Amino acid sequence: MKTRVAVVSIIVENRDSVEKLNRLLFEYGDYIIGRMGIPYREKKVNLISIAVDAPEDVINALTGKLGRLDGVGAKTNYSNIITEQKEG
């Protein structure tokens, strides 16, 4: 299975979507390398950066699901690093 290293940038403008967002991140937790969240209280927005190592279709699915949440924007930046990982 080929995987890619990427960073998913998330902007949360609707706090009501945070529970669903966290549920999704838990669901994809096996692929998450690290997470950084910054609450920008002055602007009432949260900025989250997720580092992942996963098959490209998994990363695309996660980004798409995040972006469909109300008041949540998500974009992915892929590295050129592609690795072959054994399944199992």
A tleap script that builds the chain and sets N, CA, C and O, in Angstrom:
source leaprc.protein.ff14SB
mol = sequence {
  NMET LYS THR ARG VAL ALA VAL VAL SER ILE
  ILE VAL GLU ASN ARG ASP SER VAL GLU LYS
  LEU ASN ARG LEU LEU PHE GLU TYR GLY ASP
  TYR ILE ILE GLY ARG MET GLY ILE PRO TYR
  ARG GLU LYS LYS VAL ASN LEU ILE SER ILE
  ALA VAL ASP ALA PRO GLU ASP VAL ILE ASN
  ALA LEU THR GLY LYS LEU GLY ARG LEU ASP
  GLY VAL GLY ALA LYS THR ASN TYR SER ASN
  ILE ILE THR GLU GLN LYS GLU CGLY
}
set mol.1.N position { 0.846 -1.162 0.000 }
set mol.1.CA position { 0.000 0.000 0.000 }
set mol.1.C position { 0.903 1.241 0.000 }
set mol.1.O position { 1.795 1.362 0.840 }
set mol.2.N position { 0.672 2.149 -0.934 }
set mol.2.CA position { 1.449 3.384 -1.013 }
set mol.2.C position { 0.766 4.466 -0.188 }
set mol.2.O position { -0.451 4.641 -0.249 }
set mol.3.N position { 1.576 5.189 0.586 }
set mol.3.CA position { 1.043 6.280 1.391 }
set mol.3.C position { 1.772 7.570 1.059 }
set mol.3.O position { 2.877 7.561 0.517 }
set mol.4.N position { 1.125 8.684 1.397 }
set mol.4.CA position { 1.716 10.001 1.190 }
set mol.4.C position { 1.702 10.759 2.500 }
set mol.4.O position { 0.835 10.559 3.350 }
set mol.5.N position { 2.671 11.621 2.640 }
set mol.5.CA position { 2.729 12.505 3.792 }
set mol.5.C position { 2.091 13.828 3.372 }
set mol.5.O position { 2.399 14.365 2.308 }
set mol.6.N position { 1.200 14.345 4.216 }
set mol.6.CA position { 0.493 15.573 3.877 }
set mol.6.C position { 0.128 16.334 5.145 }
set mol.6.O position { 0.182 15.801 6.254 }
set mol.7.N position { -0.245 17.594 4.948 }
set mol.7.CA position { -0.755 18.424 6.030 }
set mol.7.C position { -2.147 18.886 5.636 }
set mol.7.O position { -2.345 19.429 4.550 }
set mol.8.N position { -3.109 18.669 6.525 }
set mol.8.CA position { -4.470 19.141 6.307 }
set mol.8.C position { -4.661 20.381 7.172 }
set mol.8.O position { -4.523 20.324 8.394 }
set mol.9.N position { -4.977 21.493 6.532 }
set mol.9.CA position { -5.237 22.744 7.237 }
set mol.9.C position { -6.743 22.909 7.387 }
set mol.9.O position { -7.490 22.793 6.416 }
set mol.10.N position { -7.177 23.179 8.602 }
set mol.10.CA position { -8.607 23.264 8.907 }
set mol.10.C position { -8.892 24.604 9.577 }
set mol.10.O position { -8.197 25.004 10.511 }
set mol.11.N position { -9.920 25.288 9.088 }
set mol.11.CA position { -10.391 26.516 9.728 }
set mol.11.C position { -11.822 26.276 10.187 }
set mol.11.O position { -12.700 25.956 9.386 }
set mol.12.N position { -12.044 26.435 11.490 }
set mol.12.CA position { -13.364 26.202 12.075 }
set mol.12.C position { -13.979 27.546 12.444 }
set mol.12.O position { -13.481 28.251 13.321 }
set mol.13.N position { -15.056 27.887 11.769 }
set mol.13.CA position { -15.771 29.136 12.047 }
set mol.13.C position { -17.074 28.889 12.802 }
set mol.13.O position { -17.667 29.830 13.329 }
set mol.14.N position { -17.524 27.647 12.861 }
set mol.14.CA position { -18.765 27.292 13.549 }
set mol.14.C position { -18.447 26.288 14.652 }
set mol.14.O position { -18.182 25.116 14.387 }
set mol.15.N position { -18.478 26.765 15.882 }
set mol.15.CA position { -18.143 25.896 17.023 }
set mol.15.C position { -19.092 24.709 17.160 }
set mol.15.O position { -18.731 23.698 17.762 }
set mol.16.N position { -20.288 24.818 16.615 }
set mol.16.CA position { -21.246 23.717 16.686 }
set mol.16.C position { -20.773 22.488 15.916 }
set mol.16.O position { -21.300 21.394 16.119 }
set mol.17.N position { -19.787 22.652 15.035 }
set mol.17.CA position { -19.274 21.535 14.240 }
set mol.17.C position { -18.070 20.847 14.877 }
set mol.17.O position { -17.566 19.864 14.336 }
set mol.18.N position { -17.606 21.348 16.012 }
set mol.18.CA position { -16.386 20.817 16.629 }
set mol.18.C position { -16.538 19.356 17.042 }
set mol.18.O position { -15.605 18.572 16.868 }
set mol.19.N position { -17.683 18.977 17.580 }
set mol.19.CA position { -17.874 17.589 18.012 }
set mol.19.C position { -17.781 16.633 16.823 }
set mol.19.O position { -17.134 15.590 16.916 }
set mol.20.N position { -18.421 16.981 15.711 }
set mol.20.CA position { -18.354 16.140 14.512 }
set mol.20.C position { -16.934 16.111 13.958 }
set mol.20.O position { -16.466 15.067 13.503 }
set mol.21.N position { -16.249 17.245 13.995 }
set mol.21.CA position { -14.865 17.313 13.516 }
set mol.21.C position { -13.978 16.386 14.346 }
set mol.21.O position { -13.195 15.617 13.790 }
set mol.22.N position { -14.096 16.455 15.661 }
set mol.22.CA position { -13.280 15.596 16.523 }
set mol.22.C position { -13.596 14.123 16.328 }
set mol.22.O position { -12.702 13.281 16.422 }
set mol.23.N position { -14.856 13.802 16.058 }
set mol.23.CA position { -15.241 12.414 15.780 }
set mol.23.C position { -14.544 11.912 14.516 }
set mol.23.O position { -14.045 10.787 14.476 }
set mol.24.N position { -14.515 12.763 13.482 }
set mol.24.CA position { -13.836 12.388 12.235 }
set mol.24.C position { -12.337 12.187 12.465 }
set mol.24.O position { -11.759 11.220 11.969 }
set mol.25.N position { -11.714 13.083 13.205 }
set mol.25.CA position { -10.286 12.950 13.468 }
set mol.25.C position { -9.986 11.682 14.264 }
set mol.25.O position { -8.963 11.035 14.036 }
set mol.26.N position { -10.865 11.324 15.191 }
set mol.26.CA position { -10.702 10.073 15.928 }
set mol.26.C position { -10.813 8.876 14.983 }
set mol.26.O position { -10.041 7.922 15.081 }
set mol.27.N position { -11.780 8.939 14.072 }
set mol.27.CA position { -11.999 7.860 13.104 }
set mol.27.C position { -10.762 7.633 12.230 }
set mol.27.O position { -10.454 6.495 11.873 }
set mol.28.N position { -10.059 8.708 11.887 }
set mol.28.CA position { -8.876 8.625 11.033 }
set mol.28.C position { -7.578 8.659 11.847 }
set mol.28.O position { -6.502 8.881 11.292 }
set mol.29.N position { -7.680 8.442 13.145 }
set mol.29.CA position { -6.553 8.563 14.057 }
set mol.29.C position { -5.346 7.705 13.725 }
set mol.29.O position { -4.217 8.098 14.017 }
set mol.30.N position { -5.556 6.542 13.121 }
set mol.30.CA position { -4.428 5.668 12.776 }
set mol.30.C position { -3.492 6.308 11.753 }
set mol.30.O position { -2.333 5.907 11.641 }
set mol.31.N position { -3.978 7.288 11.014 }
set mol.31.CA position { -3.185 7.936 9.972 }
set mol.31.C position { -2.580 9.264 10.420 }
set mol.31.O position { -1.733 9.827 9.725 }
set mol.32.N position { -3.008 9.763 11.569 }
set mol.32.CA position { -2.571 11.081 12.015 }
set mol.32.C position { -1.226 10.977 12.729 }
set mol.32.O position { -1.068 10.217 13.684 }
set mol.33.N position { -0.260 11.759 12.243 }
set mol.33.CA position { 1.071 11.817 12.850 }
set mol.33.C position { 1.056 12.799 14.013 }
set mol.33.O position { 1.628 12.530 15.070 }
set mol.34.N position { 0.399 13.938 13.816 }
set mol.34.CA position { 0.343 14.963 14.853 }
set mol.34.C position { -0.721 15.991 14.538 }
set mol.34.O position { -1.219 16.083 13.416 }
set mol.35.N position { -1.059 16.769 15.570 }
set mol.35.CA position { -2.131 17.754 15.439 }
set mol.35.C position { -1.761 18.989 16.246 }
set mol.35.O position { -1.257 18.890 17.365 }
set mol.36.N position { -2.020 20.160 15.657 }
set mol.36.CA position { -1.806 21.406 16.367 }
set mol.36.C position { -3.051 22.267 16.192 }
set mol.36.O position { -3.519 22.471 15.072 }
set mol.37.N position { -3.578 22.765 17.293 }
set mol.37.CA position { -4.754 23.618 17.223 }
set mol.37.C position { -4.467 24.971 17.846 }
set mol.37.O position { -3.824 25.060 18.891 }
set mol.38.N position { -4.944 26.015 17.204 }
set mol.38.CA position { -4.750 27.371 17.699 }
set mol.38.C position { -6.104 28.067 17.757 }
set mol.38.O position { -6.703 28.343 16.718 }
set mol.39.N position { -6.590 28.351 18.959 }
set mol.39.CA position { -7.832 29.126 19.058 }
set mol.39.C position { -7.511 30.606 18.879 }
set mol.39.O position { -6.687 31.157 19.608 }
set mol.40.N position { -8.148 31.239 17.927 }
set mol.40.CA position { -7.958 32.669 17.680 }
set mol.40.C position { -9.206 33.362 18.201 }
set mol.40.O position { -10.118 33.686 17.441 }
set mol.41.N position { -9.230 33.579 19.479 }
set mol.41.CA position { -10.421 34.059 20.173 }
set mol.41.C position { -10.906 35.410 19.674 }
set mol.41.O position { -12.114 35.636 19.595 }
set mol.42.N position { -9.985 36.320 19.333 }
set mol.42.CA position { -10.373 37.646 18.842 }
set mol.42.C position { -11.278 37.565 17.622 }
set mol.42.O position { -12.201 38.364 17.468 }
set mol.43.N position { -11.006 36.591 16.754 }
set mol.43.CA position { -11.769 36.443 15.510 }
set mol.43.C position { -12.823 35.346 15.604 }
set mol.43.O position { -13.557 35.100 14.646 }
set mol.44.N position { -12.898 34.677 16.778 }
set mol.44.CA position { -13.851 33.580 16.995 }
set mol.44.C position { -13.703 32.485 15.936 }
set mol.44.O position { -14.679 32.031 15.339 }
set mol.45.N position { -12.451 32.079 15.725 }
set mol.45.CA position { -12.140 31.040 14.754 }
set mol.45.C position { -11.052 30.140 15.354 }
set mol.45.O position { -10.245 30.592 16.166 }
set mol.46.N position { -11.038 28.883 14.955 }
set mol.46.CA position { -10.010 27.938 15.389 }
set mol.46.C position { -9.249 27.451 14.166 }
set mol.46.O position { -9.840 27.119 13.138 }
set mol.47.N position { -7.933 27.414 14.294 }
set mol.47.CA position { -7.061 26.953 13.213 }
set mol.47.C position { -6.428 25.644 13.657 }
set mol.47.O position { -5.841 25.563 14.736 }
set mol.48.N position { -6.551 24.623 12.823 }
set mol.48.CA position { -6.035 23.297 13.156 }
set mol.48.C position { -5.186 22.800 11.998 }
set mol.48.O position { -5.552 22.937 10.831 }
set mol.49.N position { -4.047 22.223 12.345 }
set mol.49.CA position { -3.165 21.631 11.349 }
set mol.49.C position { -2.964 20.162 11.718 }
set mol.49.O position { -2.586 19.841 12.845 }
set mol.50.N position { -3.223 19.276 10.755 }
set mol.50.CA position { -3.104 17.831 10.974 }
set mol.50.C position { -2.053 17.269 10.021 }
set mol.50.O position { -2.181 17.404 8.805 }
set mol.51.N position { -1.015 16.639 10.570 }
set mol.51.CA position { -0.021 15.947 9.749 }
set mol.51.C position { -0.457 14.490 9.614 }
set mol.51.O position { -0.751 13.832 10.612 }
set mol.52.N position { -0.499 13.984 8.377 }
set mol.52.CA position { -0.964 12.613 8.126 }
set mol.52.C position { 0.008 11.847 7.230 }
set mol.52.O position { 0.758 12.436 6.451 }
set mol.53.N position { -0.023 10.549 7.360 }
set mol.53.CA position { 0.687 9.628 6.478 }
set mol.53.C position { -0.323 8.536 6.142 }
set mol.53.O position { -0.598 7.659 6.961 }
set mol.54.N position { -0.872 8.599 4.928 }
set mol.54.CA position { -1.983 7.710 4.574 }
set mol.54.C position { -2.061 7.565 3.059 }
set mol.54.O position { -1.451 8.345 2.328 }
set mol.55.N position { -2.814 6.565 2.583 }
set mol.55.CA position { -3.080 6.488 1.152 }
set mol.55.C position { -3.799 7.763 0.702 }
set mol.55.O position { -4.590 8.341 1.448 }
set mol.56.N position { -3.515 8.181 -0.507 }
set mol.56.CA position { -4.076 9.438 -1.009 }
set mol.56.C position { -5.600 9.455 -0.965 }
set mol.56.O position { -6.196 10.488 -0.659 }
set mol.57.N position { -6.236 8.328 -1.265 }
set mol.57.CA position { -7.705 8.313 -1.240 }
set mol.57.C position { -8.246 8.496 0.176 }
set mol.57.O position { -9.321 9.069 0.353 }
set mol.58.N position { -7.522 8.021 1.180 }
set mol.58.CA position { -7.934 8.205 2.576 }
set mol.58.C position { -7.812 9.679 2.966 }
set mol.58.O position { -8.697 10.231 3.619 }
set mol.59.N position { -6.710 10.311 2.560 }
set mol.59.CA position { -6.521 11.734 2.851 }
set mol.59.C position { -7.605 12.560 2.171 }
set mol.59.O position { -8.168 13.469 2.780 }
set mol.60.N position { -7.897 12.248 0.918 }
set mol.60.CA position { -8.940 12.974 0.186 }
set mol.60.C position { -10.314 12.790 0.841 }
set mol.60.O position { -11.104 13.732 0.913 }
set mol.61.N position { -10.592 11.575 1.314 }
set mol.61.CA position { -11.876 11.312 1.977 }
set mol.61.C position { -11.989 12.124 3.261 }
set mol.61.O position { -13.030 12.725 3.526 }
set mol.62.N position { -10.931 12.145 4.056 }
set mol.62.CA position { -10.939 12.914 5.292 }
set mol.62.C position { -11.138 14.402 5.006 }
set mol.62.O position { -11.978 15.050 5.631 }
set mol.63.N position { -10.370 14.939 4.068 }
set mol.63.CA position { -10.479 16.355 3.733 }
set mol.63.C position { -11.880 16.690 3.232 }
set mol.63.O position { -12.433 17.726 3.602 }
set mol.64.N position { -12.458 15.837 2.402 }
set mol.64.CA position { -13.802 16.061 1.881 }
set mol.64.C position { -14.847 16.058 2.976 }
set mol.64.O position { -15.734 16.911 2.998 }
set mol.65.N position { -14.746 15.087 3.899 }
set mol.65.CA position { -15.709 15.007 5.005 }
set mol.65.C position { -15.598 16.221 5.916 }
set mol.65.O position { -16.609 16.753 6.376 }
set mol.66.N position { -14.366 16.660 6.178 }
set mol.66.CA position { -14.168 17.847 7.009 }
set mol.66.C position { -14.772 19.075 6.336 }
set mol.66.O position { -15.442 19.877 6.987 }
set mol.67.N position { -14.538 19.220 5.053 }
set mol.67.CA position { -15.022 20.380 4.318 }
set mol.67.C position { -16.529 20.441 4.183 }
set mol.67.O position { -17.085 21.508 3.921 }
set mol.68.N position { -17.198 19.311 4.358 }
set mol.68.CA position { -18.662 19.297 4.280 }
set mol.68.C position { -19.330 19.659 5.610 }
set mol.68.O position { -20.547 19.831 5.669 }
set mol.69.N position { -18.535 19.772 6.671 }
set mol.69.CA position { -19.108 20.193 7.949 }
set mol.69.C position { -19.446 21.680 7.879 }
set mol.69.O position { -18.726 22.460 7.256 }
set mol.70.N position { -20.542 22.064 8.523 }
set mol.70.CA position { -20.993 23.452 8.501 }
set mol.70.C position { -19.964 24.368 9.168 }
set mol.70.O position { -19.591 24.153 10.321 }
set mol.71.N position { -19.512 25.383 8.442 }
set mol.71.CA position { -18.575 26.350 8.997 }
set mol.71.C position { -17.158 25.848 9.134 }
set mol.71.O position { -16.378 26.405 9.907 }
set mol.72.N position { -16.806 24.800 8.395 }
set mol.72.CA position { -15.458 24.236 8.444 }
set mol.72.C position { -14.877 24.228 7.038 }
set mol.72.O position { -15.523 23.769 6.096 }
set mol.73.N position { -13.661 24.734 6.898 }
set mol.73.CA position { -12.941 24.678 5.628 }
set mol.73.C position { -11.712 23.810 5.804 }
set mol.73.O position { -11.065 23.859 6.850 }
set mol.74.N position { -11.379 23.014 4.795 }
set mol.74.CA position { -10.217 22.128 4.881 }
set mol.74.C position { -9.515 22.062 3.529 }
set mol.74.O position { -10.154 21.925 2.485 }
set mol.75.N position { -8.206 22.160 3.568 }
set mol.75.CA position { -7.368 22.052 2.371 }
set mol.75.C position { -6.176 21.171 2.714 }
set mol.75.O position { -5.721 21.141 3.857 }
set mol.76.N position { -5.671 20.449 1.706 }
set mol.76.CA position { -4.550 19.548 1.916 }
set mol.76.C position { -3.362 19.975 1.073 }
set mol.76.O position { -3.503 20.357 -0.089 }
set mol.77.N position { -2.190 19.903 1.685 }
set mol.77.CA position { -0.940 20.160 0.998 }
set mol.77.C position { -0.105 18.873 1.072 }
set mol.77.O position { 0.275 18.432 2.157 }
set mol.78.N position { 0.172 18.281 -0.092 }
set mol.78.CA position { 0.891 17.007 -0.150 }
set mol.78.C position { 2.388 17.217 -0.301 }
set mol.78.O position { 2.833 18.118 -1.012 }
set mol.79.N position { 3.160 16.374 0.377 }
set mol.79.CA position { 4.595 16.349 0.145 }
set mol.79.C position { 4.856 15.438 -1.051 }
set mol.79.O position { 3.946 14.762 -1.532 }
set mol.80.N position { 6.071 15.422 -1.519 }
set mol.80.CA position { 6.451 14.516 -2.612 }
set mol.80.C position { 6.858 13.152 -2.087 }
set mol.80.O position { 7.247 12.282 -2.866 }
set mol.81.N position { 6.777 12.955 -0.793 }
set mol.81.CA position { 7.192 11.688 -0.176 }
set mol.81.C position { 6.082 10.654 -0.332 }
set mol.81.O position { 4.969 10.836 0.160 }
set mol.82.N position { 6.404 9.578 -1.019 }
set mol.82.CA position { 5.494 8.442 -1.182 }
set mol.82.C position { 6.225 7.221 -0.667 }
set mol.82.O position { 7.342 6.935 -1.098 }
set mol.83.N position { 5.609 6.505 0.243 }
set mol.83.CA position { 6.242 5.322 0.803 }
set mol.83.C position { 5.386 4.093 0.588 }
set mol.83.O position { 4.167 4.182 0.442 }
set mol.84.N position { 6.022 2.980 0.570 }
set mol.84.CA position { 5.341 1.688 0.450 }
set mol.84.C position { 5.278 1.085 1.830 }
set mol.84.O position { 6.317 0.813 2.430 }
set mol.85.N position { 4.074 0.866 2.355 }
set mol.85.CA position { 3.913 0.265 3.661 }
set mol.85.C position { 3.247 -1.089 3.532 }
set mol.85.O position { 2.312 -1.274 2.753 }
set mol.86.N position { 3.750 -2.029 4.314 }
set mol.86.CA position { 3.153 -3.359 4.320 }
set mol.86.C position { 1.829 -3.339 5.059 }
set mol.86.O position { 1.694 -2.690 6.096 }
set mol.87.N position { 0.856 -4.051 4.522 }
set mol.87.CA position { -0.439 -4.154 5.196 }
set mol.87.C position { -0.344 -5.200 6.286 }
set mol.87.O position { 0.396 -6.178 6.183 }
set mol.88.N position { -1.118 -4.963 7.336 }
set mol.88.CA position { -1.172 -5.975 8.384 }
set mol.88.C position { -0.638 -5.500 9.615 }
set mol.88.O position { -0.610 -6.236 10.602 }
savepdb mol mol.pdb
quit
